[in-house]
Amino acid sequence: MLIEDAVRNRAREEGLAVEHFDVLVVGAGISGIGAGYHLQKHCPDKRYVILEGREAMGGTWDLFRYPGIRSDSDMYTLGYAFKPWTNAKAIADGPAILDYVHETAREHGIDAKIRYGHMVRRASWSSEDARWTVEVEHGGETRRLTCGFLFMCSGYYDYEAGYTPEFEGVEEFAGELVHPQKWTDRIDYKGKRVVVIGSGATAVTLVPEMARDAAHVTMLQRSPTYIVSRPSEDRIANSLRSVLPAKVAYGITRWKNVLLGMFFFNLARKRPDRVKGKILDAVRSELGADYDVETHFTPRYNPWDQRLCLVPDGDLFQSLRAGTSSIVTDTIDRFTKKGLKLASGRELDADLIVTATGLSIKLLGGLEVVADGVPVNPARSLAYKGMMYSGIPNLASSFGYTNASWTLKADLTCGYVCRLLRHMDRIGMRQCTPVAVDGEVPEAPFLDFSSGYVQRAVDKMPKQGAHRPWRVYQNYALDIMAFRFGALEDGAMQFSNPRRAAERGGASIGREAAAGATP
C-alpha cells in the first residue's frame, strides 16, 4: 500500500477531513508573502494557504534581532516589484523591512491566508491523485493537508541554529558567548569589551553598532572580506520620488540599481584586478595611508568569488577611525577564562564574544520528500531554472541571487509558478515534472561561490547543469527572459495527466525520483 493511501486511511479512521488547497506555500517571509500576492493576482481561481512554522511573519527579518540588523541590498531591489519602497533610506534596518513586509501582507489580504505555528515536516506525492499530502506539526499534534502544488518559500538556512565552529576551551570562558541568530534583548554590552568573531555581513553590521555603547569592539577575522561603503540614502531615488508618482520613480530606481549591480559584477569577473584595486583604494581613502589595508582588508580571492560586504555611510570605517573598534586578523588557538588566545600568541580579553561565523544551509527547510512511496533526496537532483528539482513533480522553491538581492529572483520564481499553473489548466494537465536524461546534462555545484557556508553545504544542495534550463545563471536580465517569456514546454518540463497515465499502466514520474532516493 502506498504511503499516501495509508495517510488517507488513517485520517478516515480518526474521523478527520483532510483539507485540500490548490497551492500550499511554506514560509511567511519575503518569498512567501510575494507568493501570496502573485497567486492572488495571476491565479485568482486557485485556493492557497501559507504555512509558517514560527509564530510571526517576516522570516529573516523577524528572526534576527541583533544590534544594527539591516539589509545588505538596497531596498529598491530587495523590495517587491509591485510594492514601491518609499522610505528615504535605501539601506534599511531590520524593523523597517519587517514593517514593509507586514504592510504588504495587510494591504493585499495575504495576512489572512497565513497559519502560524504550522511546521511542515513531510510531503508525499501521489501520481494517481496528482497531489501532495503534507504532514504538519501544530500544537503538539500532526495534521495533514493536501495540495496540487507545493511552493517552498522557507529560505535557505536552518532557523534553529547558526554555524559555530568547534573551539577548544569554550567551557573555560567566564564571559557571555552568543551567536547572532540567538540574540535576545537581555544581552547587555554597554561598557563591555566585545569580540566579534567573523568578517562577513553580520560582523560588519554588529561592530560599528555595538561600538556606540561598548567599551571597545574587536572584529576578529581569520581572513578579510571585500568591504564597500555606500550611502544609506539614494539621492537619485529621493529626487525622482519628489517629482514622479511613487511607482514610476521606484521602477526607474529599481532598474538603475539592477543595471549598476550587473555592470559591477560583470566587471569584477572580467577585470578582477582592476575592481580589487578600486575597492582597496576606497578603503585606504577611508582609513588613511598608515592603516594596514593589506593585512585587514585584502582577501585571498577575487571580488565576487564571495559576496561583498556593504557598510552604509562607511559606518565601520568611522568606528575604526574613532578607535571605538579595531580589527585583528588571526586565528583562534583556544578560549580562555578571560577571552581568547590567538595562534600568534596574542590574547584578547572579552566580557562578551559574538560568534558571527555564519549560517547553516538547510534545503527546503529540512522537508522529507516521498514520491509515489519512494523516498526522494532533492539534494541528489538537478535544479531546473534554479527553482524546481528533476524527477519531483509539482514542487518549486524560492532561492535568491548570490550577486544581487533575494527578492529579484523570488519575484520571478513566483511569476513562473503562476505561469505553470495557468498552462496546466489550459492544456488539461495536472502534473509538471522536470526531467533530465541521464548523461546528457553535465553536472556542477548549484552555487559557484567560495563562501564557507556554501562550501560546507555542497552535498546538501542540488546540482546545476551546463546549459538551459538546468543552468543557474545568477543573472536577472537572462532570468526575466526565461521566466516571463521562455517556452513552458521546453522538452525538459514534462506535463501529464496522472490519473489517465495510471489507467493506462504508465509511469508518470521520471527516473530521477528513484535515482535521487535516499539510500
N, C-alpha and C positions, 0 to 999 in steps of 0.2 A: 504493500500500500504506500502511495506517495505521502511524503510529509505533509503536503497541503491538505490531502484528504483526512489525515489524522487530526490536523488542526481544526478543520471544519466539524468533524465528528465530535471532537472534544467540546467545541463551542455549543453544539446542539445538546449534548449531554448536560452541560452546565446551564442550559436554558438561556444562553446569551446570543443576541443577534450580532453578527459581525458587520460593523458599519463599513460602507464602501464609499470611496471617493474616486473621481476620475484621475486626479493628481494628488499625490501626497508629498509635501515639501518638508524636508527635515532641516530645522535650524531657523531661528528668527533673528539673524544678524543682518548685515548689509545685503548679502546674497538672497536670503530668504524673503526679506521684505521686497526686494526687487523682483523676485519670482512671483510674489503675490500680485504686484502691480501689472506685470506682463500678462499673467494668466487672466486677470480681470479685463484687461484692455483687448487682448488679441484672441482669447478663448473664453468669452463670457458665458458660453454654454457649459463649461467644464466646472464641476464641483470640486473644490480643493480645500485642503486644510494644511496648516503649518504646525508641526510638532516641535516643541522646544524643550530640551532636556532640563534646562535651568528654569528658575522662577522669574526670569526677566528677559525682556527683549534687548537686542543690541549686540550680542556676540562678543567680539573682542573689546568693543567699546564699553561694555558693561562689566566684563570680567576683570580687565586690568584697571587697577586703582593706584598704581604707583605714582610718586610725585612727578608732575610735568607731563604725564601721558598725553601724547599728541600724534597726529598723522605724520608720516614721512613722505606723503604725496600731497600735492596741492589739492584743495577741495573742489577745484573746477574739473578735475579728473576723477578724484575719489568720490565725488558726489554723483548722484544719478543723472542720466541724460535727461530724464523727464522732470526733474525737480531742481530748479536753479538754486545754487548756493549764493546767498545774498549778504552774508556777514562780511565785514571788512577784511578780516584775517583769512588769507588763503591757506596758511599752515595753521590748522585749527587744533585746539586742545580736545582731549577726550570728552569732557562733559558737553562741549558744543556739538561734537559729532553725534553723541548719543541723543541729544535733543533733536538734531536733524533727522535721525532715523525714526525716533518716536513721532515727530511731526509728520513725516512721510506716511507712516503706517496709519496714523489717525486721520489724515486728510482723505485717504483713499479707502478707509474702512477695512484695511488689512488687519488691524489690531484685533478685530472681531473674529478673525479666522485662526488666531493663534491659540494653541492649547499648551499651557506651561506645565513643567514637571513631567513631561512625557519623553522618556529616554528610549529611543529606538535601538533595539538590540539585534534583531534578526529579521531578514526578509527572505521569503521563499517564493520563487516564481513557479507558476503552473502554466504550461503552454496550452493545456486543454481549456483552461478558463481564461487565458490571456490576462492574468492579473497577479499582483504580488499580495502575499499575506504577510503583514508586518506585525511583529511582536514588540510590544511597548511596555516598559515598566512605568507604572504610575501609582503613587500612594502605596507602595509595597506589594502591588499586585501586577500580574502580567495580563495585558489586554491585547486584543488582536483587531487590526483593521485591514481592509483590503483596498487595493488601488490598481488602476490600469497603468499608471506611470509613476515611477518613484524618482523624485528630484532631490538629490542630496546637496544641501546648502549649509553643511555643518563645519565648513572651514577645513584647514589642512593640518592642524596641530592638536595635541592632546590637551583638553581643557582641565584635566585632573592634576597635571603636574608638568612643569617645565624640565628642561635638561640641566642637570647638575653633575659635573664630573665627580669621580671619587677622589676626595682629598684626604691625605694622611693627617691624622691628628685632629680631625674636626671636633671630636668629643672633648678635646682639651680646651677649646676656645671658651673663655669666660663671658664674652660679649654675646650679642644677638646676631643670628645668621638668618637671612631670608632670601628667597628667590622672588623677583619682582611679580611673578604670576600669583604669588601667595600674599601680596602686600595687603595690609589692613590699616585702618585708621589708628589703631592702638600703637603703631610703631612710631617712636619719638626719636628724632635725630637732631633736634635743636641743641646746639652747643657741643655736639659729639664729634668724635673722629670717625670718619666713614671711609671704608674702602669699597669701591665698586669693581667687581671682577668682570671684565669684558670690554669689548671695544665696538660693539655693534650699535644698532639704532636705540635700543633700550638704554645702554650705558651712556651714550652721548646725550640722551634726554635727561637721565637721572642726575648726572654730575652737576651741570650748571644750576638745575632747580634746587637740589639739596644744598649746594654751596651757599645759597642765600641765607640759610639758617644754621648750618652745621659749623663746627669749629674749623674743620677742613675736610675736603673730599679728595681722595686719591683714586684715579682711574687706573687700575692695574690691568695691563693688557699683555697677552702673550705675543701678539703681533698687531701692527697698526691696521687701520681701515682708512679708505679714502673718505675724507670729510669735506663737504661743500657747504658754504654759507649761502643762504638765500633769504631775501626779505620776507617777513611774515605776511606782509600785505602786497597784493598785486596792484600796482598803481594803474596799469592799463585797464584792468578789470573794474576797478572802482570808478575810473573816469568814464568808461563805457556805460556803466550802470546808471550814471548820473544823467545821461542823455538818451539812452535807449531803453526799450522795455526790458525787464529783467531777463526774460527767456532769450531774447536776441543777444543781449550782452553776454549772457552765460555761454551761449553756443559759440560765439566768436572766441571768447577766452578759452573755452574748453579745447577748441581746435588749435588755437595758438600754442597752448601748453602741450598738447599731444604732439604736434609737429616739432616743437623745440626739443621735446624729450626724445623723439625718434632720431632727430638730427644728431643730438649729442651722443646717443647710444651708438649710432652707426659710425660716427667719427671716432669714438673710442675703439670700436672694432677694427677700423681701417688704419687709424694712426694712433695707436695706444701710447707711444712715447710722447707725442705732442700733447695729448689730453692729460697724461700724467704730469707733464711739466707745467701745464696751466694750473692744474689743481694744486700742486705743491707751491707754485709761485704765489697763489692766492693765500695759502696758509702762512707763508713767510711774511706776506704783507700784513697779515693779522697779528702775528706774534713777534715780528722783528728778526733781524739778521742773526742775532745771538742765540735764538732758540734752536734746539737740536731737532729740526724737522726730519732729518734723515733717519733718526732712531725712532721717533714717536709718531710720525705721520706718513712714512713711506712704506707701503705694503710690498710684499714679495710677489704680488700678482698684478696683472694689468687692470685698469679701470673697467668695471662692469663684468669682470670674471666673478665678482660678488657684488651684491647691491651696495650702492654708495650710501653714506650716511648724510642726512640733511640736518643742518643746525640753523634754525631761523634767527635771522638778525645776528648771526655769529655769537650766540649766547655762550657756547662753550669757550670760544676764544676770549670773550670778555672775562669769564671767571678765571681763566688761566693767567691773563694779564694782571688781574686784580690780586692774584695769589690766594684766592679762596679755594682753588682746586689745583691739582697737578696731575701729571701723567707719569707713570712708571712702566717701562717696558721690560718685562722679566717673566720668569716662570715661577710657580709656587713649589717650594720644596715640601712644606708642611704647614699646617695650622699650629699655632702655639696658644698658650693661655692668654697672652696679650694681643695676639693678632696673627701675623703671617711671617714666616721665614721664607725668603726667596732663594732661588738657585744661586744667585750671585753672592749670597751671604747676608744681604741686607735684610733688615727686619722692619715691618710696617706695623705700628701699633694701631689698634682699632677698637672702638666701642660697638660698632655695627659694621657687618660685612654683608654686602648685597651681591648675590651670585647672578649677575646679568649674563648668564652663559648660554642662553638660547632656548629654543623650543624643541619639543619632540614631535615629529610628524606622525600623524595618525590618519591613515587613509579612510575616507568615508566614515569618520567618527568611530572606527572600530567595528563597523557593521559586519555581522556574519551573513554571508550570502549563500543561498541554495537555489539551484535552478533545476527544476524537474527532478527533485530528490537527490541531486548530486551537489555536494559542497563545491563552491567556486571561490577561487582566490583572485580578486581583481588585480592584485599586485603582479600576477603572472600573465596578465593580458596586455594587449596593445591599446594605447589610448587613441580613440577616434576623435579627431578635431580637438584633442585635449579635454574632452568633456564626457565621452562615453567609453565603454570598455568592450573589446572584442569578445563575442560569444555571450554577452549578457544583455538580454532584451529589456527594452522599456525602462532603462535606468540612465540617468545623467547626473553629473556632479559639477558644481561651480568651483573653478580654480583660477585665480587671477594671474596677472603677469608678474614675472620676476623683475622686469625692467621698466615697469610703469605701474599705474595704480590697479588695485584689485578690481575695482568696480567697472573699469572699462571692459574687461573680459567677462565679468559677471553679467553685465547688461546684454552683451552679445550672446552669451550662452542662454539666457532666459528667452531672448527673442528666437533663437534657433529651436529650442524645445517647443515653443508655441508653433513654429512653422511645421515641425514634425507632427505634432498633434493634429493640426488642421489638415495636413496632407493625408494622414492615415484616415481621417474621416472622409475626405474626398474620394479616396480610392477604395474605401470599404475594407481596410486592413486594421488589425488590432495589435500587431506586433512589429517592432522595428529592431533589428539586430545587426550591429556592425560585425562583419565577418572578414577576417584576414586569411588568405590562402597560405597555408604553411610553406615557408621557404621563399615566398615572393615579396616579403616585406622585411628587409634587413632591420634589426633592432638596435636601439640606442637608449641611453638613460632618458627618462622623462624630462628631467631638468638639466640643462647644460650649465651648471653652476657649481663653483668650488666651495661654496659656503659650508661650514661644518654641519649645520642642521640638515642640509641637503645630502651631503656625503654619508652621514650617519644613517640615512633612511633610503638609500638606493634600493635595497632589497624589499622595502615596504611600498614602493611606488610602481605603477605600471611602466611599461616601456613605450617609447615612441618609435615610429618608423622613419625611413629615409625620404619618404615622399608623401604627397597628399593622398588621402585625408588623414594619414597616420602621423604626419609631422606636426610638432608643436612649434609654431614659428615665433612666438613672443613678439608679434608684430600686429599692432592694432589695425593698420590700414589693410593688410592682407586678410586679416580675420573678418573685417567688415565685408569684404567681397565674398569670402567663403561662407560666412554665416548668414548674411542677409540676402545674397543673390546667387550663391552657388547651388548647383543641382542637388536636390534631395536624393534622387535616385542616381547615385554615382557609382554603382557597381559594388561598393563595399557595404553600403547600408541595404540590408535585405528586408523587404516588407512581406508580411504573410498574414493569413487569417488562420490562427492556430487550430480552431475547432474543426475547420474543414480539412486541415492537414492531418489532424488526429483521426478523423473519419476515414481518410484515405490510407492511414497507416504510415504516413510520412513523418519524419523527424523535423521539428521546427526550430531547434536550437543548434547553432553552428558547433563545429568540432572544438572550438576554443573553450567552451564551457567545461568540457571534460578534461581538456588539456590543462586548464587552469585550476583544476580541482586541488584542494589542499591534500597532500599525501597523507 
